[in-house]
C-alpha cells in the first residue's frame, strides 16, 4: 500500500530554543549560524525557553561587552516585556527584565547590537559570547495599613522585591475604602531614591511615582478612589543601600472647593491662589478659583489668565463636567472654546511646588472673559488667488477654535470648483455656506504643501475658512502665511504617476500609487476590468496611497488599473498585473512511502 504523507515545516520562533532553568546562569554565543532577531533590527538572537509551575517573580539579565537586547514572550509568542539598556544596572549595556509570571512556558530572546556595515551598506551582525541569568526572586510580603497611619521601617536583605519594572526591595501595604475617597500616599527614603506604586484589587498598577530623592519631597501619589481594596507597593531604588530606612504616610485629603465668583462677558477680575480659597476639582491638591457665567446663545468665548506663575484652565458645565481645558500649565494662558447657551464654571488652577513636597503654589492672577473675535471676511473672485496671514489680530474659527480667515465667493451657475490652500505651517480648510455652516469636512494642508477641496456647487454664495492646525496655539506659538485660490475646474485629472504591487500572498496583495499632481477627487481600482474599490483623495501632491486587495484566488494572474477622477471626468488608467502565491500556509513537501 502506498500512502502520501504531507510534512509541514512550521516557522515557530521557539522551535529550536535552548532551555534555561530558574536560578541558573548560561554562557552562550552568537555566531553566523544564529537566527536574525524578529524583535530587534539587525541583530542575532539565541532563544532560551523555561517553564514555571506556579506564579513566580523572575529576574533575567543578558550581559556582553556589546549592546544587548532581551525580549520575553509567552507560549503564543506575544511579547510580555523587552529591554535594551537596564536603567537600574551599573552597566548600561546590560538588558534586564523583572516580571511576575503565572505558571506556563516562556522564552527569553537574547539579542545583540553594535551592527556594522560593509562597503555595500550590508549589515554585519555582531558575534561573540554572552551571559544570560535567570533568577527566582522572593516577592514582597504584604501587611495592612489604615488611612491616617504613618509607617517608619526599613528595606533589608530579608525584604522581597517589587513586581514593577522600576525599583528593588519592597514592602506591600493593603487598605480599603468604603466610599469615594481622595487619598495621598507619600514615600520618603532616608538616603536615596524610592519607587511608589498604587495597585487595585487585581494587582493592576493604577499610578506610579519614582526617582525623586528625599530632598525633592520623595514620591507622592494623589488619587480619587472608588470603594474597594487597594495595595501600596513601597520599593527602594536599586541605587540606594539595601539597609535604607523609609517613611510611608497614607492620609485622606479633605479639599474644600472654591466659592464661585460671578464674571460677565467683557469683564476682567483680579484673583489670588491660596489654601484659603479652595482647591481644584481637576488637579488634586492644587489651589484654584472658580468663576461662573451664563450664556443666552451659542458663543465662541475667550478666557485669558495672566500670572507670573504657570496655571491651567478648565471649563465645566452645570454638572461640573469638563467640556474644554488648557491643562498644561503656562503663564498668560488663553482658552478658546465654543459653548452652547447655559451656565458654566471656569476652574483656574495653580501648579504644585516641585521641591516643597508638592504643596500648592500661592500667587496672584488676572482673569478676563470675552467673546472671541470672528474671522475677518474677505472677498475672492472665481479663478483668482490671494495671499493671507494668520496673526494675533485674526479672529477665531468656530470649527477649530484657532486663528482663522474667511474668503467669500459667489457662483451664478452650477460649477465644478477647485479650492487650494498652500500654507507655510500645517493648516486646515473648510467649505462653508453663506450662513457659515460646514458643507464639506476639513481638508488638511501640510506646511508648504497644497491642500485641495473639489466640489460641484450650485449657484449661490460660499465661504472658504482657512485656519491654523489645532496643534498650534492660535498664534501664541506661531503665526503663518498662506495663499488661497478658488478656480472653476474644467479638466479631467492627469493619470497617477506610479503604481506598485507588494506583499503578495495567496489571497491578497497590497497596491500602492502616487499622484504627481493634486487634481483628483478620488481614485478607482479595477481588478480584471471590474471596479473593486473607490478611495477619496486627500488633495496632497505626491502623497502615496495604499490599499489591500483581498478575496483573491491562489496562484492566479490578475490585471489591475488605477484611475483618478473629478467631477469633470476620469484620467486614463495606469495598468499592470501580478500573480498571487500558492495557497498554502507553510512549505508543503510531499514524500512517498511504500508500506510493505
C-alpha positions in Angstrom: 0.0 0.0 0.0 1.3 3.4 -0.9 0.4 6.4 1.2 1.1 10.1 0.7 2.4 11.8 3.9 2.5 15.6 4.0 5.1 17.1 6.2 4.6 20.8 7.2 7.6 22.8 8.2 6.2 25.3 10.7 8.0 28.6 11.3 7.9 28.9 15.0 10.3 31.2 16.9 10.9 28.9 19.8 11.0 25.6 17.9 14.8 25.4 18.2 15.1 27.3 21.5 17.6 26.3 24.2 16.4 25.7 27.7 17.3 27.6 30.9 16.4 26.7 34.4 15.5 29.0 37.3 18.4 30.3 39.4 20.9 29.4 36.7 23.4 31.2 34.5 24.3 30.2 30.9 27.3 31.1 28.8 26.1 31.4 25.3 27.4 32.6 21.9 26.1 34.5 18.9 27.6 33.0 15.7 26.9 33.4 12.0 24.6 30.4 12.4 22.4 32.3 14.9 18.9 33.4 13.7 18.3 37.1 13.0 16.1 38.6 15.7 12.5 39.3 14.8 12.2 41.8 17.7 15.4 43.9 17.3 16.6 45.1 13.9 19.9 43.9 12.6 20.9 41.6 15.4 21.5 37.9 16.0 19.4 36.1 18.6 19.7 32.9 20.7 16.4 31.8 22.4 16.0 30.1 25.8 12.8 28.6 27.0 11.8 27.9 30.6 8.7 26.5 32.4 7.1 27.8 35.6 4.8 25.6 37.7 3.5 28.4 39.8 3.3 32.2 39.9 6.9 33.5 40.1 8.8 36.8 40.2 11.6 36.3 37.7 14.7 38.5 37.1 16.8 37.9 33.9 19.9 39.8 32.7 21.8 39.5 29.5 25.4 40.8 29.6 28.0 41.3 27.0 30.7 43.9 26.2 28.5 45.0 23.3 25.0 46.4 23.5 22.4 43.7 24.3 18.6 43.4 23.9 16.4 41.0 25.8 12.8 40.1 24.9 10.3 37.8 26.9 7.5 36.1 25.1 4.8 33.6 26.2 3.8 30.4 24.5 1.7 32.3 22.0 4.8 34.3 21.0 3.2 37.5 22.4 5.8 40.0 23.8 5.4 40.4 27.6 8.4 42.7 28.2 11.5 43.8 26.5 14.6 45.8 27.5 17.6 47.5 25.8 19.6 49.3 28.5 18.6 48.4 32.0 18.5 51.7 33.8 18.9 50.2 37.2 22.1 48.4 36.2 25.6 49.6 36.8 26.4 48.8 33.2 24.0 50.4 30.7 24.7 47.8 28.1 23.0 45.1 30.2 19.5 44.2 29.3 17.4 43.0 32.2 13.7 42.0 32.8 11.9 41.7 36.1 8.3 40.5 35.9 5.8 38.4 37.8 4.6 35.4 35.7 1.9 32.9 36.1 2.6 29.1 35.6 3.4 28.4 31.9 6.1 28.2 29.2 8.1 31.3 28.3 11.0 32.2 26.0 13.9 34.7 26.5 15.2 36.0 23.2 18.9 37.1 23.8 19.9 39.5 21.1 22.8 41.8 20.4 23.6 45.1 18.8 26.6 47.1 17.6 25.9 46.2 14.0 28.5 47.4 11.4 28.2 47.7 7.6 30.3 46.7 4.7 31.1 48.8 1.6 27.8 47.8 0.1 26.0 49.0 3.2 25.0 45.4 4.1 24.7 44.8 7.8 27.4 42.7 9.6 25.8 41.3 12.7 27.8 41.2 16.0 29.0 37.8 17.1 30.6 36.7 20.4 30.0 35.3 23.9 27.3 36.4 26.3 25.9 35.5 29.8 22.2 35.0 30.5 21.0 34.8 34.1 17.5 33.7 35.2 16.7 34.2 38.9 13.6 33.4 41.1 13.2 36.5 43.3 11.1 36.5 46.5 8.0 38.7 46.3 7.4 41.4 48.8 5.3 40.5 51.8 2.0 42.2 52.5 0.7 43.9 55.7 -2.4 46.1 56.4 -2.3 49.9 56.7 -5.1 52.2 57.7 -5.8 55.7 56.3 -4.1 58.1 58.7 -1.2 55.7 59.5 2.5 56.5 59.3 5.0 53.6 58.9 8.6 54.1 59.8 10.7 51.0 58.8 13.5 49.8 56.5 14.2 47.8 53.5 16.6 44.9 54.4 18.0 41.9 52.7 15.1 39.9 54.1 12.6 42.1 52.2 11.1 40.8 49.0 11.1 42.6 45.6 8.6 44.7 43.8 6.9 43.2 40.7 7.0 46.6 38.9 9.6 47.4 36.3 11.4 50.0 38.4 12.5 49.6 42.0 14.2 47.0 44.1 13.4 45.7 47.6 9.8 46.3 48.5 7.0 46.1 51.1 3.3 45.9 50.3 0.6 47.6 52.3 -3.2 46.9 51.8 -6.1 49.1 52.7 -9.8 49.6 51.8 -12.1 52.5 51.3 -15.9 52.2 51.7 -16.9 55.3 49.9 -15.4 57.7 47.3 -12.2 59.0 48.9 -9.2 61.2 47.9 -6.0 59.7 49.3 -2.5 61.0 49.4 0.4 58.5 49.7 3.9 59.7 50.4 7.1 57.6 50.5 10.3 59.2 51.7 13.6 57.3 51.7 16.2 58.3 54.2 19.2 58.2 51.9 18.4 57.6 48.3 15.6 57.4 45.8 12.4 55.3 46.1 9.6 54.0 43.9 5.9 54.1 44.9 3.0 52.3 43.2 -0.7 52.1 43.8 -2.4 48.8 42.7 -6.1 47.8 42.5 -7.6 44.6 44.0 -6.4 42.6 40.9 -2.9 43.9 41.2 -3.0 46.2 38.2 -1.0 49.4 38.6 -3.2 52.5 38.8 -0.4 55.0 39.3 3.3 55.2 39.9 5.9 57.7 41.0 9.7 57.0 41.0 13.1 58.6 41.0 12.9 61.6 43.3 15.4 61.9 46.1 14.3 62.7 49.6 15.4 66.3 49.2 12.8 66.7 46.4 9.9 65.6 48.6 10.1 61.9 47.9 7.4 60.0 46.0 3.8 61.2 46.2 0.6 59.7 44.8 -2.8 61.5 45.0 -5.8 59.6 43.7 -9.6 59.7 43.8 -10.6 56.1 44.8 -13.9 54.3 44.4 -14.9 51.9 47.2 -12.7 48.8 47.1 -9.4 47.2 48.1 -6.0 48.6 47.2 -2.3 47.9 47.6 0.6 50.2 48.1 4.0 48.9 46.7 6.7 50.9 48.5 10.1 50.0 46.9 13.7 51.1 47.1 15.7 52.2 44.2 18.5 49.8 43.1 20.9 52.7 43.7 20.0 53.0 47.4 21.6 50.8 50.1 19.5 47.8 50.9 19.5 48.8 54.6 17.8 52.1 53.8 15.1 53.4 56.1 11.9 54.9 54.8 8.7 56.6 56.0 5.3 55.8 54.4 2.3 58.1 55.1 -1.3 57.3 54.0 -3.8 60.2 54.5 -7.3 61.2 53.3 -7.4 64.6 51.6 -10.4 66.8 52.5 -10.2 69.5 49.9 -12.9 72.3 50.0 -14.0 73.6 46.7 -13.7 77.3 45.9 -16.7 79.5 46.3 -17.7 80.6 42.8 -17.3 84.2 41.8 -19.6 85.7 39.1 -17.9 87.0 36.0 -19.6 88.6 32.9 -18.5 88.8 29.3 -16.1 91.7 28.7 -15.1 91.7 32.3 -11.6 91.3 34.0 -11.1 90.4 37.7 -8.1 90.2 40.0 -7.7 86.9 41.9 -5.4 85.0 44.2 -4.5 81.3 44.7 -4.1 80.1 48.3 -5.5 77.4 50.6 -8.0 80.0 51.9 -9.9 80.0 48.6 -10.1 76.2 48.0 -8.8 73.5 45.7 -9.2 72.4 42.1 -11.7 69.6 41.3 -9.5 68.5 38.4 -5.9 68.5 39.8 -5.7 67.1 43.4 -4.3 69.5 46.0 -3.8 72.4 43.5 -5.1 75.7 44.7 -7.9 77.0 42.5 -10.5 79.8 42.0 -14.0 79.3 40.4 -15.7 81.8 38.1 -19.3 81.3 36.8 -21.1 82.9 33.9 -24.2 82.3 31.8 -24.7 82.4 28.0 -28.1 83.0 26.4 -26.9 81.7 23.0 -24.1 79.7 21.4 -20.9 81.7 21.6 -17.2 81.4 20.9 -15.6 82.7 24.0 -12.0 83.5 25.1 -10.8 83.1 28.6 -7.4 84.6 29.4 -5.5 84.1 32.7 -2.4 86.2 33.2 0.0 85.5 36.1 3.7 85.3 37.0 3.4 81.6 37.6 2.1 78.9 35.2 -1.6 78.0 35.5 -4.2 75.7 34.0 -7.8 76.5 32.8 -10.7 74.1 32.9 -14.2 74.9 31.6 -17.0 73.0 33.4 -20.7 72.8 32.5 -23.6 73.0 35.0 -22.9 69.4 36.1 -19.2 70.2 36.8 -18.1 68.0 33.8 -15.1 69.4 31.9 -16.1 70.5 28.4 -12.7 72.1 27.5 -9.3 72.8 29.0 -5.9 74.3 28.6 -4.5 71.9 31.2 -0.7 72.1 30.5 0.5 74.9 32.9 1.6 78.1 31.2 2.0 81.7 32.0 -0.6 84.1 30.4 -2.7 81.2 29.0 -5.8 81.5 26.9 -8.6 79.1 26.3 -10.8 79.4 23.2 -14.0 77.4 23.3 -17.4 77.3 21.5 -20.2 76.9 24.1 -23.9 76.4 23.8 -26.3 78.5 25.8 -26.1 77.6 29.5 -24.2 78.2 32.8 -20.5 77.4 33.1 -17.7 77.5 35.7 -14.1 78.4 35.0 -11.6 76.5 37.1 -8.3 78.4 37.2 -5.6 76.2 38.8 -2.1 76.9 40.1 0.7 74.4 39.8 2.4 72.4 42.5 5.7 73.4 44.1 8.1 70.7 42.9 10.5 70.9 45.9 8.2 71.7 48.7 6.7 68.2 48.9 4.3 69.0 46.0 2.3 71.5 48.0 0.2 74.1 46.1 1.6 77.4 45.0 0.2 80.7 46.1 0.1 83.6 43.6 -1.9 86.5 42.1 -3.5 86.5 38.6 -5.9 88.4 36.4 -8.8 86.6 34.6 -10.6 88.0 31.5 -13.8 86.7 29.8 -14.8 87.9 26.4 -16.5 86.8 23.2 -13.8 85.8 20.8 -13.4 87.8 17.6 -14.8 86.4 14.4 -12.6 85.8 11.4 -12.1 88.7 9.0 -14.4 88.3 5.9 -12.5 88.8 2.6 -13.9 88.7 -0.9 -12.3 86.5 -3.5 -13.3 86.1 -7.2 -13.6 82.8 -9.0 -10.4 81.9 -10.8 -8.2 84.0 -8.6 -5.7 83.6 -5.8 -5.0 85.8 -2.7 -2.3 85.9 -0.1 -3.2 85.9 3.6 -1.7 85.8 7.1 -2.7 84.5 10.5 -1.8 86.9 13.2 -2.7 87.9 16.7 -5.3 90.3 15.1 -7.0 87.4 13.3 -10.3 86.1 14.6 -11.0 82.5 15.7 -12.6 79.6 14.0 -15.8 78.1 15.5 -14.8 74.8 13.9 -11.2 74.5 15.3 -11.1 77.4 17.9 -7.9 78.5 16.3 -6.9 81.6 14.3 -8.8 81.8 11.0 -9.6 83.9 8.0 -12.8 83.8 5.8 -12.9 84.1 2.0 -16.3 84.6 0.3 -17.1 83.9 -3.4 -20.3 83.7 -5.4 -21.4 81.4 -8.3 -24.1 82.3 -10.8 -24.5 78.7 -12.0 -23.7 75.1 -11.0 -19.9 74.8 -11.2 -17.1 72.3 -10.6 -14.9 74.2 -8.2 -11.3 73.6 -7.0 -10.2 75.3 -3.8 -6.5 75.4 -3.0 -4.8 76.3 0.3 -1.0 76.5 0.4 0.3 77.4 3.9 3.8 77.7 5.4 2.6 76.0 8.6 0.2 73.0 8.9 -3.4 74.3 8.5 -7.0 73.3 7.7 -9.5 74.5 5.1 -13.3 74.3 5.4 -16.1 75.0 2.9 -19.0 76.8 4.4 -22.3 78.1 3.2 -23.4 81.7 3.4 -24.6 81.1 7.0 -21.2 79.6 7.9 -22.5 76.1 8.2 -19.9 73.5 7.3 -20.6 71.9 3.9 -17.5 69.7 3.5 -15.2 68.3 6.1 -11.9 70.0 6.9 -9.0 69.4 4.5 -5.6 69.2 6.0 -2.8 71.1 4.3 0.8 70.3 5.5 3.3 73.1 5.6 4.5 74.2 2.2 2.1 71.7 0.5 -1.2 72.3 -1.1 -4.5 71.1 0.4 -7.4 70.9 -2.1 -11.2 70.7 -1.9 -13.1 69.7 -5.0 -16.8 70.3 -5.1 -19.7 70.6 -7.6 -21.6 73.6 -6.2 -25.0 75.1 -7.1 -25.4 78.8 -7.8 -25.0 80.8 -4.5 -22.6 82.3 -2.0 -19.9 80.2 -0.2 -17.1 80.8 2.3 -13.7 79.2 2.5 -12.3 79.1 6.0 -8.5 78.8 6.5 -7.4 78.0 10.0 -4.2 77.0 11.7 -3.6 73.5 12.8 -5.1 72.6 16.2 -1.6 71.6 17.4 -0.6 75.3 17.2 -1.9 77.6 19.9 -3.6 80.2 17.8 -0.6 82.4 17.2 0.6 82.4 20.7 3.3 80.0 19.5 3.3 80.5 15.7 1.7 82.7 13.1 1.8 81.7 9.5 1.2 82.9 5.9 -0.7 81.2 3.1 -2.2 81.6 -0.3 -5.9 80.7 -1.1 -7.3 80.2 -4.5 -10.7 79.2 -6.0 -10.9 78.0 -9.6 -13.5 76.6 -12.0 -12.4 73.1 -12.8 -12.6 72.2 -16.5 -10.1 69.4 -17.0 -10.1 65.8 -16.3 -7.3 64.7 -13.9 -3.9 63.6 -15.0 -3.0 59.8 -14.7 -1.5 58.6 -11.5 2.3 58.7 -11.6 3.4 55.3 -10.2 1.7 52.1 -9.2 3.3 49.1 -7.5 2.2 45.8 -6.0 3.7 44.4 -2.8 3.1 41.9 0.0 1.6 39.4 -2.5 0.0 36.4 -0.7 -2.2 33.6 -1.7 -5.5 35.5 -1.2 -4.4 39.2 -1.1 -2.0 41.8 -2.3 -1.2 45.4 -1.5 -1.4 48.1 -4.2 0.3 51.5 -3.8 0.2 54.5 -6.0 1.2 58.2 -6.0 -0.1 61.1 -7.9 2.3 63.7 -9.1 -0.5 66.4 -9.0 -3.3 67.1 -6.6 -6.1 67.4 -9.2 -8.3 64.4 -8.2 -11.3 63.9 -6.1 -10.5 60.3 -5.7 -9.3 57.1 -7.3 -10.9 53.9 -8.6 -9.2 50.5 -8.5 -10.2 47.9 -11.2 -9.3 44.2 -11.0 -9.8 42.4 -14.3 -11.9 45.3 -15.6 -14.3 45.2 -12.6 -14.5 48.2 -10.2 -13.0 46.9 -6.9 -12.7 50.0 -4.7 -13.1 53.8 -4.6 -10.7 55.8 -2.5 -11.1 59.5 -1.7 -8.1 61.8 -2.4 -6.6 63.8 0.4 -5.6 66.5 -2.1 -1.9 66.4 -1.3 0.6 66.4 -4.1 2.9 63.3 -4.3 1.1 61.6 -1.5 1.3 57.7 -1.6 -1.9 55.8 -1.3 -2.1 52.2 -0.2 -5.0 49.6 -0.4 -5.2 45.9 0.3 -6.9 43.8 -2.4 -8.5 40.8 -0.7 -10.6 37.8 -1.8 -8.1 36.6 -4.4 -7.5 33.1 -5.7 -4.2 31.4 -5.1 -1.7 31.1 -8.0 -3.9 33.3 -10.2 -3.0 36.0 -12.7 -4.7 39.4 -12.2 -4.8 42.6 -14.2 -5.2 45.9 -12.3 -6.0 49.5 -13.2 -5.9 52.7 -11.1 -7.9 55.7 -12.4 -8.1 59.2 -11.0 -11.4 61.1 -11.2 -13.0 64.5 -10.6 -16.5 65.9 -11.1 -15.4 66.6 -14.7 -14.3 63.1 -15.7 -11.6 60.4 -15.3 -8.0 60.1 -16.2 -6.5 57.4 -18.4 -5.7 54.2 -16.4 -2.4 53.2 -15.0 -2.2 49.4 -15.7 -0.3 46.4 -14.5 -0.6 42.8 -13.5 0.5 40.4 -10.8 0.2 36.7 -9.8 -0.8 35.5 -6.3 1.2 32.9 -4.4 0.4 29.3 -3.8 -2.4 28.7 -1.4 -0.5 27.0 1.5 0.3 28.3 5.0 3.8 26.7 5.1 6.1 24.7 2.9 4.3 21.5 1.9 6.7 18.7 1.0 5.1 15.5 -0.4 7.1 12.4 0.3 6.0 8.9 -0.9 6.4 6.0 1.4 5.9 2.4 0.2 4.5 0.5 3.1 5.1 -3.3 2.7 
